[in-house]
Amino acid sequence: MLEAPGLRAAFVPELAMVGCSLEHEGVELLDLRDGLEAYRERGSTMGIPLLHPWANRLAQPMPASELVHRDANGLPIHGVLPRALPFTVIEETSSRIEAQFDTHDHPAVLEVFRHPHSLTVEAALDASGLEIRTTLRAQGRRPFPVSFGYHPYLHLPGVPRAEWTVDIPARTQLNLDDRQLPTGIQDAVRVTRAALGSRSLDDAYTDLGAHARFTVEGGGRKIAVEFIEGYRYAQVFAPADRDLVCFEPMTAPTNALATGDGLTWVRPGDTYTAAFRILVG
């Protein structure tokens, strides 16, 4: 458990370093959905999950594997199941935890993603919020395609969803097909700050600008997800039938491993670092 004035956070390193709690003044701000056991067994995401080796959906043939979760259309979604990504804590204090995963020690993920690598995740809590910094190191002989992301499930307790106000600081929206995959068409957009109301959101964005802040507020509380570095794409998800909103930092657009669009490649031995921060006030 990490602690800072007014805030507490918790992670489960052995399940892909998932964030399983973020409390503000004793109130939980994460939607934990079906809980840790469903996340472990079925990949039913909750809290603040790491999506790796790809975020969102992937329209690409891959070997049949019990480590891959699929959506309603049969598409692999949100990378491998968390039990294939166990992290080992290498340093921990009262307000910071650092943990590492390495395919040399846990090679199961290589069944569906044949790129040796390590991941180091550092989570640090202070009075303003929680920062999560992820560093990938390419260990193989080939360039490494970077496509990970996170899916923080945020919740404003005690405030009706219809009264939540959201702000999306993006200037370009990616057109999606009926499977929620990018079509290649991008549209200029200006998203106005507005009440969530009864809307259902599942939209992809880029052209975010420096240190973009996605926010939800209501009932005297405001939660912001600030993209610090390394995340050039975002998915905003808010199903009409659930009291949650997700501002998802992504290093590449949905399906980038299949299309190559917007994909960053890391040379063998090099690293890629991405960071975001959840601010609470």
N, C-alpha and C positions, 0 to 999 in steps of 0.2 A: 504494500500500500504506500503510495506517494502522498505527501502532505505539504500544504502551503497554506498561508492565511486564507481562510474561507473556502478552501478547495481540497478535495481528496480525489485520487485516481488509482485505479488498479489495473494490472495486466496479467495475462496468463502466458508466460513464455513458451510453454510446451505446446500451445495451440496457436502457432504462427504469431506469437506476441500480440494477441488480440487485446484491445482495451475493453475491459468488462465493467468499468464504472468510472463515472466522472460526476462527483457530487459538488454542488455549490450551496454552501450554508446548510448542509445536511440533506439536500434535495437532489435526487438523481436526474441528470440531464441527458442520459443516453437511453434510447429504447433498446431493451435487451431481448425483444421479440420472443423467440422460443427457447432462449437460454443457451448455456454453454454446451450441454449434451447434444442438442440438435446441431449446433455448429460443428462439434467434433465429428459426429456420425454422418451428417448429410450435407454439411457446408451451408446450412441455413444461417446466413450472416446476421450479426448482431453487434451492438456496441460500436467499437472502432476496429474493424477487421482489415488486415493487410490482404490485398488482392494481388496474387503473384503466381505464376509468371506473367499473367495478363489480367487487366482489369476489364470488367464488363464482359460482353459476349465475344465469341470467336467463331467465325465461319471458316473453319479449316479442319480437314480430316486429321485425325490423330488416332494413335493406337487405343483400343478399348482398354479402359482402366477404371478400377473402383475408386481411384483417387480424384476423378473428375466429376463435378456436379454439373447438371445440364438444366437449361430452362425449359419452358413449356413447349418450345419449338425444337427441342433436342440439341440446342447449341451449347457447347461448353461455356460455362460462365464463372467468372471470378477466380480463375486459376485453379490450383489443386486444393484438395481438402486440407484443413489445417493440420491434421495429424501427420501429413507429409512434410511439414515445415516446422519441426520443433526447434526452438531457440534455446541457447544456453546462456544464462546470466553471467556476464564477465565483470560487472561492477554495479554496485547498488548503494545508494544513500537514502536518506529520508525523503528526498525530493527528486531523485533522478535514478533511472535504471537504464543500463546498457546491456544488450543481449545480441548473440550472434548465431546465425545459421550457416552451415557449410555443406555443400553437396558431397564433399569427400567423406563426411561423417554420416550423412543421411541421403543416400543416392536415389531414393524412391522417385523423387520428382523428375529425375532424368529419364524415366520411362516415357514421359509425355513431352518433355522439354529438354532436348539433348545439348545443354550448354552448362558445363560446370561453372559454379560461381559461389560466392558467399554474400550474405546480407548482414549488415550491422544496423540495428535499430536502437536509437537513443530517445528515451522519453523523459522530458524534464518539466516539472511543475513549479510555477511560482504564483504570486498573488494575482496575476492577471490572467493566467490560463495555462494550457498544456501545449508543449511543443514536441512534435515527433519528427525526428530526423532519420532518414534511411539512406544507407550507403551500400551500393552494390559494387562488388569487385568481380570482373570477368577473369576466370581462371583457365579457360580452355585455349585452344589454338585458333579459334575463329572469332571474328567480331561478335559481340553480344547484343541482341536486340532488347532494348529497355522498354517494358510495357506495364510496369506495376502501378498500383494505385491504392487508395484507401476509400472506405465507404462509411464514414461516421454517421450513425443514426442519432439525430438530435431531437430532443423533445422539450417543450416548454410546459412544465407541470402546472396544473391549476388554471390553465388558460385555454378556452375553446379553440380548436384548430382554426376555425373560420376567422378568429381575431388575430392570428399570427400575421405579422408583417414581414415580408421577405424582400431582400435586395440582392440582385444578381448583377455584378459589375462586369458584364461581358459585352463585347462589341460584334462578335460573330457567332452565329449559330450553325451547327452542322445538321443538315437535313438527314432524317432517318427514315428507313423503310419500315414495312409492317413487322419486321423482325427486330427492330431497334438497332439496325446496322447502318452506318453512314453510307449515303448514296454517292458521295463525292462532291455534292453540291453544298456550297456554303453561302449563307445570307447575312448581310449586314443587319444588325439588330440593336435596338435600344430598349432594354428591359427596365421598366419603371418600377420603383419601389411601391409595393402594393400589398393589400391584405391577401392572404392565401385563399380565404373564402372556401368555396367548394371545389376549387380547381384541383386537377390531377396533373402532376408534372413528371416527366421523364425525358429530359431534354439535354442535349450535348452542346458545349460551347468551347470556343477558343478565343484568341485575341483578348486576353484577360488584363493585360497591362501589368505593371510592376506591383508586387505585394497586394494583389486583388483581395478584397474582403467580401465574402458572401455572408449575409446576416439574416437572422430570424429574431424577432423581438415581440414581446407582449407581456402584459402583467407586471411591468417594471423590471423585466429581465431581458438582456440582450446576449445572444450567442453569435460569435463571428468565426468563420473559418478563413484564415489568412494564408494565402499561398506565398511562401517565402522564397523558395527557389526550386527549380527542377520540374515543376508541374505546369505544363502549358495548356492542358485541357481539363475540362470539368464536366461532370454529369450532375444534374440537379434532379432529385427524385423525391416526390411527395405524393404517395397514393391517396386518393380521396377518402378511402375507408380506414386510414390509419393516422394516428396523431403523431406524425414524425415528418422530418424533412432531412434530406441528405445532400450535403454539398461535397462532392466527391473529387478529391485531387487525383489527377491522372497524368502520368508521364507521356502517354501517347493516346491517340483517339481509340475508340472501340474498334476492334478487328484489325488493328495495325499489324499484328504478327502475320496476318494473311495477306494484307494489301501492301504493306510497306509504307503506307501514307503516314506522314508525321512521325515516323519511327526514328529514335536515336540509337546509334550503334556505338558500342564501347570496344576499344581495341583490347586484345588480350593483355592482362596485367593492369589495365587502367580501372578507374572507379567512376561511378556516377552517384551524386548525392542529390536528394530531394528532401524538402522540409515544408511542413505546414504547421499552423498554430491554431488552436481553438481558444479564443478569447471569451471570457465570461464577465459580465458586469450588470 
